[in-house]
Amino acid sequence: MPRGLRTAQIGKCGELLVQYRLLLLGIESSPMSTDSGIDLVAYSPAQQLAHTIQVKANLKPKPGGGAGSLALDWWIPEDCPAEWVALVDLSSQGVWLFTLDEILKHAQQRPKGRAHLYMYTDPSARPRKFDRPAHQWAFEQFRLENRVHAAFGI
């Protein structure tokens, strides 16, 4: 994975990865031209409906709290206008797809109108709180390939 990518480049890579993965599943999508909290509009031919997606991307896992176990983490505004939120790990090309309600339910922290959802990539990591899932494997049901039927009817 290249070093030195700017935040905007990481975000754009995430959007393109989501578009690519959706297209492989037969779902067309297009980026929005302005940043209104919706990054992509995806068309479901099975439902004959368009769906909105906000994409949040990580370049790679980083130490939790700066020195802890490796984790992926994303900050999502609680007033996100998109129907779906795609969380992306560019290093593994992993994509998870959540509704905003699911993000709010599974977020480990919710300060000041934002939801903070994180996933430890190290299975031996010991989260401080055990009331919500925190390991990457606990979120398998939300992987794009496992959500495509619920989200797009295919």
WOSUL-V263302 format. One line per field, one symbol per residue. phi: phi as a letter, one per 30 degrees, with the letter a starting at -180 (. if undefined). psi: psi as a letter, one per 20 degrees, with the letter a starting at -180 (. if undefined). burial: + if it has 16 or more other C-alpha atoms within 10 Angstrom, else -. A space follows every 50 residues. Layout:
BEGIN
phi=???
psi=???
burial=???
END
This chain:
BEGIN
phi=.dciddedddddedddddedddddcicdbbdddbccjbcbccccddchbc bcbccbbcdadbddijbdddacbbcbddcedddbbccbcddchdbcbbdd ededdcddbbdhibcccbbdccdddcddccdbdbceddcedceedccedd dbic
psi=pqqjprghhgggggghgggghghhjjoqqqqqiqnjiphqpppohhilqq qqppppqqgrqrppjhjaqpqqqqpppikpiqhqppppohhikqpqpqrh hhghhiphqmqljqpopqppioiiqnqhqjiqqiqghijhhiqghiihgg gjk.
burial=---------++++++++++-++----+++-+-----++++++++------ ++++++++++++-+----++++++++++-+-+++++++++---+++++++ --++-+++-----++++++++-----+-----+++------++++-++-- ++--
END
